[in-house]
Amino acid sequence: MYRQGDVLIVPVAEEAVPSHVAAAPREPRDGRGRLVLALGEVTGHAHAVVGPGELVREPGPFGPFLLHLPQGGRVVHEEHGPIALPKGWFRVIRQREYVPGSVRIVAD
């Protein structure tokens, strides 16, 4: 399990990847060619993966992602140290916070 700021990255066994993922649309890369896991609304900084891979948005109100890195990869951010990830599948989860009456993704 890996954590970079408000992003948690959890390994997923190949056999646990949902079958609908094969046909699900992939998230586009940003203008710098990165897979953006989370974008800071205030700072514009991003938790992003550089290198080969795919990012699939799962259905749901908080939009967790499934990340596939066939050769491994590196998560980068302007204010955090890089994290090397081995090859495989990962679930990407944004930190949430409770506010009276609801739960929301933490604003960065």
N, C-alpha and C positions, 0 to 999 in steps of 0.2 A: 504494500500500500504506500502511496506517495502523496505528499501534500505540498502545495506551493501557494502560500497565501490563502485565499478563500476557495481554492480548487482542490478537491480530493480526487485522486486517480487510483482506482481499484482494479487489480488484475481480474480478468474473467476467463475461465477455462473455455477452450474452443467449443466443447460440447455444450456449454451453457449459453452460447450466443443464440438469441432468438432467431427462429427460422425466417421471420419477415425481414430481417436485416439484409439478406442477400438481394432483395428487390427494392429496398428503401433508397430514396434519393440521398446523395452525398452532399454534405455542406461544401460550399465553394471555398476556395482559398482566398485570403485577402490580397491586397495589392502588392504585398511583399512575398507572396507565395507560401504563406504560413497557414496552418490549420488553427484557427482561433478557438480556444476552449472557453475563454471568458474575456470580455472587453470591458475595461474600466470606464464607466459612464462619466466620471469626473475627470480622471487623469488622461484617458485615451490610451493608457498602457494595456497590454494584452498578455494573458497567459496563452502561449501559442506553441505549436509543435513545428519544428523545421525538419524537413526530410520527407521521404516517401511515407504515404499512409492515407487513410480515409477516416472521415468523421461523419457519423450517422446520428441524426437527432431522433431520440425516442419520443413516442407520444406521451403527453402528460403536461400538467400545468407548469412544471419547473424545467422541462426540457433537458433531462439528462442526456448526455451523449454517449455513444459507443465509439471508441477510438480503435482503429486497427493499424498496427505498425508491423508490416511484414519483415522489416529489417531492423527493428528497434528505432529509437528516435530520441530527441532531446526536447524537453519543455523549457522554454525561455520566457523571461519577463524582464522588463526594464529595471525593476527594483529588487528582484530576487535572484539568487544563484540558479544556474541551470540544473536540471535533473535529467539524468540519463535513464531511459526506459528500455527494457529488453524487448525483443520482438514479441508480438502477441496482441490480444484484445484487452481493452480496459474500459471500465465505466467511469465517466467523468461526471462528478457531482459538485454542484456549486453550494457553498455554505448558505444556509437559510437562517433567518432570524424571526423571532416572534415579535409582533407588534400587536397591541390590543385589538382583537377581533380577526387577525389574519396572520399568515406566515408568508414571508417574502424572501427573495434572493437578496443577499447582502449587497448593498450598493458600494462600489469601489470608487 
